Amino acid sequence: MSTRVERRVFINTAVLGVGEAVGQLANFAFVVVLARRYGVEVFGWYSFAMALGAVLALLVSLGGVGYVTRELARDAVGAQATFDSLRPLQMVNGLIVWLMIVIVATLSDVTPGETWVIVIVGAYQILLKMTALYLAPAAARQRPLAVAVVGGGHRVLVATLAGAAILLGLDAPVALLAMPIAALVALLVARAHADRYAPTAKAAISRLQVIRASLPFLGTGILAVIYSRGGLLLLTVMGGGIATGLFSAADRLLMPIYMVTAVFATALLPSLASLVDEPERMSELARRCLRLVLLTSIPMCALLAIFSHEIVTLVFGPELGAAGATLSLLAPLPVLRSVTTLWSTQCLAVNEEHGVAVAKTQSTVVFLVLATAGIWLAGAAGLAIACIASESYLAFRLRGLLARHSQCEPVFRVALRPVVAAVAAATVATLVSSMGLPLRLLLVAGALVLTLALVGGVRAHDLRFLTQIVRR
């Protein structure tokens, strides 16, 4: 099989990954300083606002970002009318959504400062969603530099402006104004880039027609965000800001893995969509991507579970040390989410967006039921268990969708070797628990790498494949 498509995916992922890494590093530093400076309760309401804004901001583009990206990847000129029809629509929708967030913040039982936190962070999420539409043409043309610069650059700007405000001793709402300011700059840059390379549309298209075609993507997006953020909303309502802050600290440490998976899926979608008429090549590409995802995510999550308490205390301080137990429970989640993200992307490429919407609807219902019961019984720990269980159910449903197209991959066989290495590392960690942290870390990481090599987790074929891609 030719490596042209795989090389394109690798390059796109590398470019997006660098931008995302820089942005996430800046964002992580910002979040840590925010939590340490203003305390766990303000951090909890900030996390609640991020979750609320993420859910409502999907209504800004009505799911059009995913639909436009796919259509532009197939026919850039023909789909330009679709892109043009959504631009004015999201301006009106953005204002309506922001007013909804203002109403929720006003009716919440919080202090005036915390109300402003919710309003400001909500505006940031809306502006980001508007920016995503203007980045769709670049993503569809598999030119990820603009996406990487805007995505990573705006987070660096947030960290810089907010960090300066925190150093000056300003209140949390003033410091958080850095977020919508940076998002507005990102929006203007993305819009200028989209207008610069936009082809002339062949013909106008009905806005209602575009909305109808986007609805499956909107439904999938809403379910995905509720699935990933709904737990925080429930936890805030049932447990308060402090409980939300503790859970968010653990979840935030997993965010880099989530983002890497999302970046990989973003780079992979156009390539998979272009192979819709070549199912064998699509299957081979997906198989190699699945192996790569599991090989990296399982060992990483094993280390997070083993050293959960030490990591939380080191990063967020003793005040949030209780989040270590939650982190150890959440550690398998990035592995499951990386698989479901990859399979969801593959389903979209074969026009199974309706099936994905149904599967995510079912898994979201399962999640909400389990999360409500779990929070009531065990707080943040119950929410963590609900996340694992519902993500497993989603993986099962997506696997069934891919089986219809003979695109199903044997996950157990691929994951077995990394899992064996993770178990070996956990065993060594138990045996050396009385040793100092640096020595324990060295021994556990060494056992993980050695076992992975001995059981054949890193295959020479895969190394040759990656080496060939890099050389070309």
C-alpha positions as CSV (number, residue, x, y, z in Angstrom):
1,M,0.0,0.0,0.0
2,S,1.3,3.5,-0.9
3,T,2.3,5.6,2.1
4,R,1.2,8.9,0.5
5,V,-2.1,9.1,2.5
6,E,-0.5,7.9,5.7
7,R,2.3,10.4,5.3
8,R,-0.2,13.2,4.9
9,V,-2.0,12.1,8.1
10,F,1.3,11.9,9.9
11,I,2.4,15.4,8.8
12,N,-1.0,16.9,9.5
13,T,-1.0,15.3,13.0
14,A,2.5,16.6,13.6
15,V,1.7,20.1,12.7
16,L,-1.6,20.2,14.6
17,G,0.1,18.4,17.5
18,V,2.8,21.0,17.8
19,G,0.3,23.8,17.9
20,E,-2.0,21.9,20.3
21,A,1.0,21.0,22.5
22,V,2.1,24.6,22.8
23,G,-1.4,25.8,23.4
24,Q,-2.2,23.1,25.9
25,L,1.0,23.8,27.8
26,A,0.1,27.4,28.0
27,N,-3.5,26.6,29.0
28,F,-2.4,24.1,31.6
29,A,-0.1,26.7,33.2
30,F,-3.0,29.1,33.2
31,V,-5.3,26.6,34.9
32,V,-2.8,25.7,37.5
33,V,-2.1,29.3,38.4
34,L,-5.8,30.0,38.4
35,A,-6.6,27.2,40.8
36,R,-3.7,28.1,43.1
37,R,-4.4,31.8,43.1
38,Y,-8.2,31.9,43.5
39,G,-8.9,28.6,45.3
40,V,-10.8,25.4,44.6
41,E,-14.3,27.0,44.6
42,V,-13.5,29.6,41.9
43,F,-11.8,26.9,39.9
44,G,-14.9,24.8,40.3
45,W,-17.2,27.5,38.9
46,Y,-14.7,28.2,36.1
47,S,-14.9,24.5,35.2
48,F,-18.7,24.7,35.4
49,A,-18.7,27.7,33.0
50,M,-16.4,25.9,30.6
51,A,-18.8,22.9,30.6
52,L,-21.9,25.0,30.2
53,G,-20.4,27.1,27.4
54,A,-19.2,24.0,25.6
55,V,-22.7,22.5,25.5
56,L,-24.5,25.7,24.5
57,A,-21.9,27.0,22.0
58,L,-22.6,24.0,19.7
59,L,-25.8,25.8,18.8
60,V,-23.8,28.6,17.3
61,S,-22.9,26.8,14.1
62,L,-25.7,24.2,14.4
63,G,-23.2,21.3,13.7
64,G,-22.1,22.9,10.5
65,V,-18.4,22.8,11.2
66,G,-18.1,19.0,10.8
67,Y,-20.4,18.9,7.8
68,V,-18.6,21.8,6.0
69,T,-15.2,20.2,6.7
70,R,-16.3,16.9,5.1
71,E,-18.0,18.5,2.1
72,L,-15.1,20.9,1.4
73,A,-12.7,17.9,1.6
74,R,-14.7,16.2,-1.2
75,D,-15.5,19.2,-3.4
76,A,-13.9,22.6,-2.3
77,V,-15.6,24.7,-5.0
78,G,-19.0,23.0,-4.8
79,A,-19.2,23.2,-1.0
80,Q,-18.2,26.8,-0.8
81,A,-21.8,27.9,-0.9
82,T,-22.5,25.8,2.1
83,F,-19.7,27.5,4.0
84,D,-20.9,31.0,2.9
85,S,-24.5,30.3,4.1
86,L,-23.4,29.5,7.6
87,R,-21.3,32.6,8.2
88,P,-24.1,35.1,8.9
89,L,-26.2,32.5,10.7
90,Q,-23.7,31.9,13.5
91,M,-23.4,35.6,14.3
92,V,-27.1,35.7,15.3
93,N,-26.9,32.3,17.0
94,G,-23.8,33.4,19.0
95,L,-25.6,36.4,20.5
96,I,-28.7,34.2,21.4
97,V,-26.5,31.6,23.1
98,W,-24.6,34.2,25.1
99,L,-27.8,35.7,26.4
100,M,-28.8,32.2,27.5
101,I,-25.6,31.9,29.4
102,V,-26.2,35.3,31.1
103,I,-29.6,34.1,32.2
104,V,-28.2,30.9,33.7
105,A,-25.5,32.8,35.5
106,T,-27.9,35.3,36.9
107,L,-30.3,32.6,38.2
108,S,-27.5,30.6,39.8
109,D,-26.9,30.8,43.5
110,V,-23.4,32.3,43.3
111,T,-21.6,35.5,44.2
112,P,-21.5,38.4,41.8
113,G,-17.8,37.6,41.0
114,E,-18.7,34.0,40.2
115,T,-21.5,35.2,38.0
116,W,-19.1,37.2,36.0
117,V,-16.8,34.2,35.7
118,I,-19.6,32.2,34.1
119,V,-20.6,35.0,31.7
120,I,-17.0,35.7,30.6
121,V,-16.0,32.1,30.1
122,G,-19.3,31.5,28.2
123,A,-18.4,34.3,25.8
124,Y,-15.0,32.7,25.2
125,Q,-16.6,29.4,24.2
126,I,-19.0,31.1,21.8
127,L,-16.2,33.0,20.0
128,L,-14.1,29.8,19.8
129,K,-17.0,27.9,18.1
130,M,-17.4,30.8,15.6
131,T,-13.6,30.6,14.9
132,A,-13.9,26.8,14.2
133,L,-16.1,27.4,11.2
134,Y,-13.6,29.8,9.6
135,L,-10.9,27.2,10.1
136,A,-12.9,24.4,8.4
137,P,-11.6,25.3,4.8
138,A,-8.0,25.0,6.0
139,A,-8.7,21.6,7.7
140,A,-10.5,20.3,4.7
141,R,-7.6,21.2,2.3
142,Q,-5.3,19.4,4.8
143,R,-3.3,22.6,5.4
144,P,-3.2,22.5,9.2
145,L,-0.7,25.3,9.8
146,A,-3.4,27.9,10.2
147,V,-5.4,25.7,12.5
148,A,-2.3,25.0,14.6
149,V,-1.3,28.7,14.8
150,V,-4.8,30.0,15.7
151,G,-5.5,27.1,18.1
152,G,-2.2,27.3,19.9
153,G,-1.6,31.0,19.6
154,H,-4.8,32.1,21.2
155,R,-4.1,29.9,24.3
156,V,-0.7,31.4,24.6
157,L,-2.3,34.9,24.5
158,V,-4.8,33.8,27.2
159,A,-2.0,32.6,29.5
160,T,0.0,35.7,28.9
161,L,-2.8,38.2,29.5
162,A,-4.3,36.3,32.4
163,G,-0.9,35.6,34.0
164,A,-0.1,39.4,33.9
165,A,-3.5,40.1,35.5
166,I,-2.9,37.5,38.3
167,L,0.5,38.9,39.0
168,L,-1.0,42.3,39.4
169,G,-3.3,41.0,42.0
170,L,-6.6,41.6,40.0
171,D,-9.8,39.6,40.7
172,A,-10.7,36.4,38.9
173,P,-13.3,38.0,36.5
174,V,-10.8,40.6,35.3
175,A,-8.1,38.0,34.8
176,L,-10.5,35.8,32.9
177,L,-11.3,38.6,30.4
178,A,-8.1,37.5,28.7
179,M,-10.1,34.5,27.4
180,P,-12.7,36.3,25.2
181,I,-10.1,38.9,24.1
182,A,-7.8,36.1,22.8
183,A,-10.7,34.2,21.2
184,L,-11.8,37.4,19.4
185,V,-8.3,37.8,18.0
186,A,-8.3,34.2,16.9
187,L,-11.7,34.7,15.2
188,L,-10.5,37.7,13.2
189,V,-7.3,35.9,12.1
190,A,-9.2,32.8,11.0
191,R,-11.8,34.9,9.1
192,A,-9.1,36.8,7.3
193,H,-7.4,33.5,6.3
194,A,-10.6,31.9,5.1
195,D,-11.5,34.9,3.0
196,R,-8.1,35.0,1.4
197,Y,-8.2,31.6,-0.2
198,A,-12.0,31.2,-0.6
199,P,-13.0,30.1,-4.1
200,T,-16.1,31.5,-5.8
201,A,-19.2,29.4,-5.1
202,K,-20.8,27.8,-8.0
203,A,-24.4,28.6,-6.9
204,A,-26.3,29.7,-3.8
205,I,-27.7,27.1,-1.5
206,S,-30.7,27.2,0.8
207,R,-29.7,27.9,4.4
208,L,-32.5,25.6,5.5
209,Q,-31.0,22.8,3.4
210,V,-27.6,23.3,5.0
211,I,-29.1,23.3,8.5
212,R,-31.0,20.0,7.8
213,A,-27.8,18.4,6.5
214,S,-25.9,19.6,9.5
215,L,-28.4,18.3,12.1
216,P,-26.8,14.9,12.5
217,F,-23.5,16.5,13.1
218,L,-25.1,18.9,15.6
219,G,-26.8,16.0,17.4
220,T,-23.5,14.1,17.5
221,G,-21.7,17.2,18.8
222,I,-24.2,17.9,21.5
223,L,-24.2,14.4,22.7
224,A,-20.4,14.3,22.7
225,V,-20.2,17.5,24.7
226,I,-22.9,16.4,27.2
227,Y,-21.1,13.1,27.4
228,S,-17.8,14.8,28.2
229,R,-19.0,17.9,30.1
230,G,-22.4,16.8,31.5
231,G,-20.9,15.1,34.4
232,L,-19.3,18.4,35.6
233,L,-22.7,20.1,35.3
234,L,-24.4,17.3,37.4
235,L,-21.6,17.3,39.9
236,T,-21.9,21.1,40.3
237,V,-25.7,20.9,40.9
238,M,-25.5,18.0,43.2
239,G,-22.1,18.5,44.9
240,G,-21.2,22.2,44.7
241,G,-18.3,24.1,43.4
242,I,-15.6,22.4,45.6
243,A,-16.5,18.9,44.4
244,T,-16.4,20.2,40.8
245,G,-13.0,21.8,41.4
246,L,-11.6,18.5,42.7
247,F,-13.0,16.4,39.8
248,S,-11.8,19.1,37.3
249,A,-8.3,18.9,38.7
250,A,-8.1,15.2,37.9
251,D,-9.8,15.6,34.6
252,R,-7.6,18.4,33.6
253,L,-4.5,16.2,33.9
254,L,-6.0,13.9,31.3
255,M,-6.9,16.7,28.9
256,P,-3.6,16.6,27.0
257,I,-4.3,13.0,26.0
258,Y,-7.8,13.9,25.0
259,M,-6.5,16.7,22.9
260,V,-3.8,14.6,21.1
261,T,-6.5,12.1,20.2
262,A,-8.8,14.9,18.9
263,V,-6.0,16.4,16.9
264,F,-5.2,13.0,15.4
265,A,-8.9,12.5,14.5
266,T,-9.1,16.0,12.9
267,A,-6.1,15.2,10.7
268,L,-7.4,11.7,9.9
269,L,-11.0,12.6,8.8
270,P,-10.2,14.1,5.3
271,S,-7.9,11.2,4.5
272,L,-10.5,8.6,5.5
273,A,-13.2,10.5,3.6
274,S,-11.1,10.5,0.5
275,L,-10.8,6.6,0.7
276,V,-14.5,6.0,0.9
277,D,-14.5,4.2,-2.5
278,E,-11.4,2.1,-1.4
279,P,-12.5,0.2,1.7
280,E,-9.4,-2.0,1.9
281,R,-7.1,1.0,2.0
282,M,-9.3,2.7,4.5
283,S,-9.3,-0.4,6.7
284,E,-5.6,-0.7,6.6
285,L,-5.1,3.0,7.5
286,A,-7.5,2.7,10.4
287,R,-5.8,-0.4,11.7
288,R,-2.4,1.2,11.8
289,C,-3.8,4.3,13.5
290,L,-5.6,2.1,16.1
291,R,-2.3,0.3,16.9
292,L,-0.5,3.6,17.3
293,V,-3.2,5.1,19.5
294,L,-3.3,2.1,21.9
295,L,0.4,1.7,22.0
296,T,0.9,5.3,23.3
297,S,-2.3,5.8,25.4
298,I,-2.2,2.6,27.5
299,P,1.3,3.0,29.0
300,M,0.8,6.7,29.6
301,C,-2.5,6.2,31.4
302,A,-0.9,3.4,33.5
303,L,1.7,5.8,34.8
304,L,-1.0,8.4,35.6
305,A,-2.9,5.8,37.6
306,I,0.2,4.6,39.5
307,F,1.4,8.1,40.5
308,S,-1.9,9.8,40.6
309,H,-1.6,11.3,44.2
310,E,1.9,12.5,43.6
311,I,1.0,14.1,40.3
312,V,-2.0,16.0,41.6
313,T,-0.2,17.3,44.7
314,L,2.8,18.4,42.7
315,V,0.8,20.2,40.1
316,F,-2.2,21.7,42.0
317,G,-0.8,21.7,45.6
318,P,-2.0,19.9,48.8
319,E,-5.3,21.7,48.7
320,L,-6.4,19.6,45.8
321,G,-4.6,16.5,46.8
322,A,-7.9,14.6,47.3
323,A,-8.3,14.6,43.5
324,G,-5.6,11.9,43.3
325,A,-8.1,9.1,44.0
326,T,-10.4,10.4,41.3
327,L,-7.5,10.5,38.8
328,S,-6.6,6.9,39.5
329,L,-10.2,5.9,38.7
330,L,-10.3,8.1,35.6
331,A,-7.0,6.8,34.2
332,P,-8.5,4.2,31.8
333,L,-10.9,6.8,30.3
334,P,-8.4,8.3,27.8
335,V,-7.7,4.8,26.3
336,L,-11.4,4.2,25.8
337,R,-12.0,7.7,24.5
338,S,-9.1,7.4,22.0
339,V,-10.7,4.3,20.5
340,T,-14.2,5.8,20.4
341,T,-12.8,9.0,18.8
342,L,-11.0,7.1,16.1
343,W,-14.0,4.9,15.4
344,S,-16.4,7.9,15.3
345,T,-14.2,9.5,12.7
346,Q,-14.1,6.3,10.7
347,C,-17.9,6.1,10.9
348,L,-18.3,9.7,9.7
349,A,-16.0,8.9,6.7
350,V,-18.3,6.1,5.6
351,N,-21.5,8.3,6.0
352,E,-22.6,6.7,9.2
353,E,-23.3,10.0,11.0
354,H,-26.9,8.9,11.7
355,G,-25.7,5.7,13.3
356,V,-23.1,7.6,15.3
357,A,-25.8,10.0,16.5
358,V,-28.0,7.1,17.7
359,A,-25.0,5.3,19.4
360,K,-24.0,8.5,21.2
361,T,-27.6,9.2,22.2
362,Q,-27.8,5.8,23.8
363,S,-24.5,6.1,25.5
364,T,-25.3,9.6,26.8
365,V,-28.5,8.3,28.3
366,V,-26.5,5.5,30.0
367,F,-24.0,8.1,31.2
368,L,-26.6,10.4,32.7
369,V,-28.4,7.6,34.5
370,L,-25.1,6.2,35.9
371,A,-23.7,9.6,36.7
372,T,-26.7,10.7,38.6
373,A,-26.7,7.5,40.7
374,G,-22.9,7.5,41.0
375,I,-22.7,11.1,42.2
376,W,-25.5,10.5,44.7
377,L,-23.8,7.4,46.1
378,A,-20.1,8.2,45.9
379,G,-19.6,11.8,44.6
380,A,-16.7,12.4,42.2
381,A,-15.7,8.7,42.4
382,G,-19.1,7.6,41.3
383,L,-18.9,10.1,38.4
384,A,-15.6,8.6,37.3
385,I,-17.0,5.1,37.3
386,A,-20.0,6.3,35.2
387,C,-17.6,7.8,32.7
388,I,-15.7,4.5,32.3
389,A,-18.9,2.4,32.0
390,S,-20.6,4.7,29.4
391,E,-17.5,5.0,27.3
392,S,-17.2,1.3,27.1
393,Y,-20.8,1.0,26.0
394,L,-20.2,3.6,23.2
395,A,-17.2,1.7,22.0
396,F,-19.3,-1.4,21.7
397,R,-22.0,0.4,19.7
398,L,-19.5,2.0,17.3
399,R,-17.8,-1.3,16.7
400,G,-21.2,-2.6,15.5
401,L,-21.5,0.2,13.1
402,L,-18.1,-0.4,11.5
403,A,-18.9,-4.1,11.3
404,R,-21.6,-3.3,8.8
405,H,-18.9,-1.9,6.4
406,S,-16.3,-4.6,7.2
407,Q,-14.2,-2.0,8.9
408,C,-14.1,-3.5,12.4
409,E,-10.7,-4.0,13.9
410,P,-9.7,-6.6,16.6
411,V,-9.1,-4.3,19.5
412,F,-8.3,-7.0,22.1
413,R,-5.4,-8.4,20.1
414,V,-4.0,-4.9,19.5
415,A,-4.4,-3.8,23.1
416,L,-3.2,-7.0,24.8
417,R,0.5,-6.3,24.8
418,P,0.3,-2.8,26.1
419,V,-2.1,-4.0,28.8
420,V,0.4,-6.7,29.9
421,A,3.1,-4.0,30.1
422,A,0.8,-1.8,32.2
423,V,0.1,-4.7,34.6
424,A,3.8,-5.4,35.0
425,A,4.5,-1.7,35.8
426,A,1.7,-1.7,38.4
427,T,3.2,-4.9,40.0
428,V,6.6,-3.3,40.2
429,A,5.0,-0.1,41.7
430,T,3.5,-2.2,44.5
431,L,6.8,-3.9,45.3
432,V,8.8,-0.7,45.5
433,S,6.1,1.5,47.2
434,S,8.4,2.3,50.2
435,M,11.1,3.8,48.0
436,G,11.5,7.4,47.2
437,L,9.6,8.9,44.3
438,P,12.5,9.4,41.8
439,L,13.6,5.8,42.2
440,R,10.1,4.4,42.0
441,L,9.4,6.4,38.9
442,L,12.6,5.1,37.3
443,L,11.9,1.5,38.2
444,V,8.2,1.6,37.1
445,A,8.9,3.3,33.8
446,G,11.8,0.9,33.2
447,A,9.5,-2.1,33.8
448,L,6.9,-0.7,31.5
449,V,9.3,-0.1,28.6
450,L,11.1,-3.4,29.1
451,T,7.9,-5.5,29.3
452,L,6.5,-3.7,26.2
453,A,9.6,-4.6,24.3
454,L,9.7,-8.2,25.5
455,V,6.1,-9.0,24.6
456,G,6.4,-7.5,21.2
457,G,4.3,-4.4,21.8
458,V,6.6,-2.3,19.6
459,R,6.8,-4.2,16.3
460,A,9.6,-3.8,13.9
461,H,7.0,-3.4,11.1
462,D,5.4,-0.4,12.7
463,L,8.8,1.2,13.4
464,R,9.8,0.7,9.7
465,F,6.5,2.2,8.7
466,L,7.0,5.3,10.9
467,T,10.6,5.6,9.8
468,Q,9.6,5.5,6.1
469,I,7.0,8.2,6.7
470,V,9.5,10.5,8.4
471,R,12.1,10.0,5.7
472,R,9.7,10.8,2.9
